[in-house]
Every structure is written in C-alpha cells, then in structure tokens.
Amino acid sequence: MTKFEKISLFLLRISTGWIMFYAGITKVLDPNWSATGYLMNAKTFPQFFAWFASPNILPITNFLNEWGLTILGLSLIFGVFVRFTSLAGVALMLLYYFPVLEFPIIAPHSYIIDEHIIYAFILLYFAATKAGRVYGLENWCSQLPICSRFPKLRNWLG
C-alpha cells in the first residue's frame, strides 16, 4: 500500500469513526432519546421492527444502539478491533436501512441506495483491508502475548 493509500484509508477510517461516535454519544448523553419512533414508523418489515420497540425489548434495543455506535466510532478512531466492530456495524447499518425503505425509494433524493448502505460498504472495506493496522493500534495489539498464543484472534480482531 502506498503512503497516499494509507493516508486516504486512515482519513476515511477516522472520519467514519467520528460520524459513528458522534451519533452514538449524543444518544447516550440524551436521557430522552429512544429508538421507538424510528422503529414504529418502519415501512419495511413493520412487525419485525415493532418487536424491537416492545416494552421488554426496547431498553436492550436502545442500549445496543447507543453504545454500539459509540464503540464502533471509538474502534475506528483508535484503529483497534476494527474488523470485528466493522462487521457488527454492517449489521447495524442494515437495521437502520430497512425501516426507511419504501422499495425502491428511500428518501426524496435516494433510489435503492442511501447513506446506510454506503456506510455498510465502507465498513466492509475496513474489515477486508485490516484498516486498523494502518496508523491504528491494531499493530500494537497484534504483538500482545495473547495474540501470539491465539493467532486466529489476531486475524479476527485485526
């Protein structure tokens, strides 16, 4: 990878990390935030998304949403556990995509593809390229004794 490619990947990882971190931390810090409105207005699979908003499940949904985005963002910013969190982030982005989808229209200026799909592809790219090893902490983490004892862990996390 050239220096220009590394810097480009690093900047993409940091900026995507900031978007995810900010989206998550603002939810964590807002005691009135809830995913209920988003879930109850689902246009695709409304019963499935209503289940996530049911009274017994909603606290778990809110917690995973708030902290999932926050941790994903921190992971990308610091470049650690990027492969694992990116793949989890892809699942999260798909869960954001389907409620707003009225196939093939998503928003007034979107047709089939919206920002959630773009984020999912970016996260897939991070997982595929081991983006955390480019100016991130994953090189350091891969040298830890636990990664020497369990080389598959090093490949999965990094």
N, C-alpha and C positions, 0 to 999 in steps of 0.2 A: 504494500500500500504506500503510495507516495505521501509526502508531507501534506500536500494540498488535500488529498483524500482524507487523511487522518484529521486535519483541522476541520474540514467540512463535516465529517461524521461526528466529531466532538461537539461542534456548534449545534448540529441538529439534535444530538442527544441532550445537551444542556437546555436548549430552548423548549424541546418537547417535555423535558423533565419539569421545567418551570411551569408550563401550562398545566400539567397534571398536578403538581404540588399546590399551585395556587387554587385550582378548582377544588382540591381536597381540603386544604387547610381552612378555606373560607367556610366550608360546610362544618368542619369540626368546631370552629370558633363561633358559629351561629347557633345558639341553643334552640331557635325556632325552625331550623332547616329540617325538612323531611322530603323523602322521595315520593310521598303519597300522590301529589298532583301529577307528577310525570307518569307514574305507574298507572293511575286510574284513568288517564286520558290516552292510554295506548290504543293505537289504531290497528296494529297487527298483533295477533295473539292476546287479545284483551284479558281473557280469563287467566292465562298464564301469568301476565304481569300483575293482575289484580291479586293473585295469590301472594306475590312478594309484598303487597301492601296490606295484607290481612293483619289484624291486630297482634297475633302471636309471632308473625314473621317480620313485621316492619322494623322492630328495633335491630334485628340482625341485618336486614337489608340496609338500613341507614348506616349502621356501624361499618359494614363491609364497603359501602360506597364511599363514605367519608375517609376512612383510613386506608382503603385500597388505593384511592387516587393519591393520597398524601404519601404513602410508602412507595408507590410507583414513581412518583416525582422525585423523591429523595434518592431512590435507587438509580434513576437515570442521571441525576445531577452529580452524584458521587461516583457513579460508574461501578457499582457493586451489586451482585446478584441480578444483573441486567437480563440475562437470558430467562431466568425464572419469572421475574416480575413483568417482563415484556409479554411473555406468553399469557400470564394471568390478565394483563392489561388488554390483550386482544379480546379475550372473553368478555371483559367489562365493556369494551367499546361496542361489541356486537349486542350486548344487552342494552346499551344506550341507543343503538341504531334502530332496532326493530319497533320499539313503541311509536316512533315518529314516522315510520314508513307507511305511506299510502301508495303502494306499488303502482306505478314506477316513480311517483312524485314523493319527495321527502320534504322539501321546503320550496318556497316560491322560485328559488334560483338553483335548485338541485334536481337532478334526474338520476335516480338509482344510487348515485354516489353522493355522500355528504362528508362532513369533517370526521365523523366517527370511523368511517371506512378508511379515510386517508390516515388517521391516527393508527388504526389497526395495521395497515400496511407498513407504516413507519416502525411500529413496534415489532412486527415480524422481521423487518430488515435488521433491527437491532439484535434480535435473538439469533438470526442467521449469521451475522458478521462478528459476533462476540464484541459488540460495541463497547462494553465496559472495560475491555483491555486497551482501548485507545484513550490515553490520558485519563484513565479511571483507576479506581482502587482494586480492580479485579486482578491485576498482575501481582499486587502485594498479597491479596487473599489467596491466590493460587499457590503461593510459596509457603503458606502455613502448614504445620505438621499434619493437620487433619486431612488436607488435600493430598499430601504425599501418601498417606495411608489409604485414602479412598480416591483414586484418580477419577472415577466416574463422577464424584461430587464436583471436582474441579471442572469437568466438561459440562455438567448440568448447570452449575452456577455461573460459569464464565462463558 
